[in-house]
Amino acid sequence: MSSHSPTAVRNERRALLATITVLLVAFGLSVAIGVGSVTLTPSSWIAGLQRDSDASNREIIAAHARTTRAAMAVLAGFGLGVSGALLQALYRNPLAGPSITGVSQGAITAVIVWVTFGPAATAENGTVVMALVAIVGGSASGLATYGISRLGGSVDPMRLILIGVLLGGVLASATSFALLRAGERAPAIIRWISGALNSTSWDEVWIVAGGLALLAPFTLWCIPLGNALALGDESAHAIGQSVPMARLAMLLTACALTAVSIARVGGLAFVGLVAPHLARPRVGSDLRRLVPAAGLAGAGLVLIADGLARNLRPSTLPLPFDTANNTLPAGLFLAVFGGLFFVRTIRRTA
Amino acid sequence: MIDTQRRSAAALPSDNDTAGPRTPGRRLALVLAVAAAASLGLAVLQLTRGEPVLGVGDAIDVLRRDDSSTAAFLVRELRLPRVLAALLAGALLGASGVLLQDSLRNPLADPSLLGVGQGASFAMALFTFYPEIAPPLPRTAVSLVAGAATGVVVLLIAGRIRDSIRVILVGAVMTGFLGSITSLMILLVPPDRVDSFASYQRFVIGSVSTATWSTVAQLAIWFAVGLPFAIVAGRVLDLLKLGDDAAASAGLEPARARIALMALAMVLVAPAYALVGPIGFVALLAPHMARGALRTTGARPVIGAAAVLGAVQVLGADVLGRLLLFPRELPAGLWTVLIAGPFAVVFVGRLRAAR
């Protein structure tokens, strides 16, 4: 303490934390890729990815399947975590998140309505189309929430959330109607809603990665806006920010991030809500640090959930009947963990 | 925070006793008359439209004497129980909405937001897909208990039940949580039972299309038992609105009274959800319509008016679902998506934020 200024100590601590977090995610990734029915060492992983002649078929399949799956988990988790950090800053409310503010539900409903009633998407552009549809749906739902909340005059953050919840309920009913018409595709759609990461292809990974990369400049642009809003509307205005425009920019960016993240993997509930909470006590609420930290936390959460989903199979559970599927969706574990976490947060705050 | 007391402060129970040209009593009579006329019109539509279309005279004819024709079967066994089930379920929902909103002092209380609907759906999924592990009780009884229990758990977790936002957020979490468990049950369903999915989905949306005379009888029993209690409880609701201290000085234990009122609300709503599915936001909308039409918040007239307005809503919903894309039939829950839900969203948007 005596030889270092407090700022230097804090910077050192932050550097350490950042290193630990990155190492943890790297460890999670190596577990996600290495552990399973076939154990992959780093060398057999690389051999499997390159389809070397000395790699067995099982190793090749496992290396590709697990790598795409882990990559998708990291991408989706990162996007959702960042989206949640932006939404919580926008609403100035620790309970905000894509799934509570109607954004996820808007994206999910749009995709399901498209899948059920829209023209059949071809295999090549399926994910791109889904991502675009999800962006339109998520943004429309987010904007509706924003617009309706202005009916009562100023935008009250709490009321925004209430509207998001109610709108989410209405959209969920609309989803039920679409499912009624989906016929035999309904179980597959429900699987998508539940958030499952299995059988991810490289194309899908690249599409989601590309989408998130396109949104990166917007996210960076939102960071100072969010920090200004955190000072309060008047202070933000005094700095020269147009408060409604800043909110709108953050809202649309957060909606697009959520939509791109879930376009392939479906509903990963509560990641966007929980990730900033995990990050905030470590890095504070300055968005310059919170956004990347929440992204990493989200990536870690989805990785862990998918690890559980990969290794806890229904067939290992004592169920008195045969099951149609032998994998659980990762979203299930996230819903359980996130739900408990959310309830704890509610009981502590407000 | 949302100002939840804005409406309740305006009117006291004495409002409905004063005589005058436009008293709440006369407004109530007017609302009842309009609702009765609307119900009658909708019932005539429901009894006569469809395949085949009947004349009004024919429909009344077969109602008066059973001539064992197809038309008689259609009207007496399919269309009439459907009308009555819709009316009864709607009345139960409307009355329970008033009890929930007034006892929680929460203008946004709706059983579907408290997780009651998802609880009922969970029981339905259990019975539809896994009959062998379902408890050996009637499906509606388990749906009823599951729905009511979910609502109670949400209120217990929220703790401060008068905080609208907390209750609704906890309800949203509980709905999501149970929803993902229900989705999981569907995902793991044995392949030979996937066919039952459509009937499950129809229930989840809320539909009176499969109502029989047995449905009507069950709803009627809950209605006959619950509604008088609700109207008697109106006095307690009015006392609670004066504030907990005033209620206590009138000899009421506010906490206990609230629990009893919530239990009564569950007794009203859970059978409706268990029998016709969780039709969302009807219970939210009806009390607000009733208060607006009566220009009073006195609980007893509002409960009566909300019951008839709820009944008209569900019947209207069923007619809408049946005739909108005729001959294809949509479940009555369509109402939630097209009308009651958007209204609820806009209603919250218009609530004044009190800071």
Interface residues (C-beta under 8 A of the other chain):
Chain A: L95 S99 I100 A144 I148 S149 R150 L151 G152 G153 S154 D156 M158 R159 I161 L162 I163 V165 L166 L167 G168 G169 V170 A172 S173 A174 S176 F177 L179 L180 E184 A186 P187 I190 R191 I193 S194 A269 F270 P314 L319 P320 F321 D322 T323 A324 N325 L328 P329 G331 L332 A335 V336 G339 F342 V343 I346 R347 A350
Chain B: M1 I2 L108 S112 L113 Y130 E132 I133 I157 A158 G159 D163 S164 I165 R166 I168 L169 V170 A172 V173 M174 T175 G176 F177 G179 S180 I181 S183 L184 I186 L187 L188 V189 P190 P191 V194 F197 A198 Q201 R202 V204 I205 G280 F281 L330 P331 G333 L334 T336 V337 G341 P342 A344 V345 V346 V348 G349 R350 L351 R352 A353 R355
